[in-house]
Each structure stands twice: as structure tokens, then as C-alpha cells.
Amino acid sequence: MSETQESQSDGGDWLPATDATHTPESETVIDSAAAAEHPEIAETVAKIKALRQSIDNVDTAIVSLLAERFKYTSQVGVLKARAGFAPADYKREDYQIERLHRIAVAAGLDPDIAEMYREFVVTEAKKRHARIAAAGGDPGVLDVFA
């Protein structure tokens, strides 16, 4: 596969010159003719491609870690359901807000992003816990993808 075809298949910025005219104004597309005339453009495209591969690797890790995290929260949901506990644990949520805020600041991440993450996982965990409780403590209710 040529570099042009490879970039096209991964959603890249590199398109043949004939395709470059059919892009929205807000999109940057580097055509092969421009890259041939300006090696610095080709170098920039190569750097972007390498960075995007790193981004894809991180996304893979994040999704895998989320799956693992929800396996653990499902186990918590089973224990809560069997003990008759409510899906929500506000003391734990308060602790998580503070903890994730500290982690975000230490990592150089905007704490608002950490809060959005926390909100997502807590909301989803509560939904899952409620489904487990409604199923009498059966975690199999979550096995919709198995």
C-alpha cells in the first residue's frame, strides 16, 4: 500500500491532489503534490501520523482499563444488591472527587476533565448497580455483549 493510500485508510491528512479540492474549508488536507514540492509538509504529516498512532494506543488502553474498572464495579454492585445497599454511595463519591482532582493537578490535567470522567463512571456504575439489584443480585444482567 502506498503512503497516500495508507494515510487515506487511517483518516489521515494526505490525499491525492484531485481529492483535496473536495474538503470543507475548516479541514486541512495535505495533498501529495504539495508534499512533493515541500518536504517539510511531508515531514509534518509523518510526525502527525506517529502522534496519532500514540493517541490510538492510549485510546486502546483507556477502553481496556474502563472495561476492567466496570468489572470491579459490577462486583461491588453484586455485593451491594445482596446486602440491600443503595446503588449510590455519596461519601465515596465525595472522596473520589477530591482524589481525582489531586491526581489531575499532579498530572497536569485540567481537573474539570477529571470531573467529567468521574461523573461518567459514577453515573454508569450506579446504573449498572441498579440493574444488578433489579435482577436480584445477578451480575449476568450486564452480560449483554457476551
Protein Blocks (a to p, Z undefined) as FASTA:
>chain_A
ZZklmmmmnopabdcfklmmmccfkbccddfklmmmmmmlmmmmmmmmmmmmmmmmmmmm
mmmmmmmmmmmmmmmmmmmmmnopafbdfklmmmmmmmmmmmmmmnopafklmmmmmmmm
mmmmmmmmmmmmmnnopaklmmmmZZ
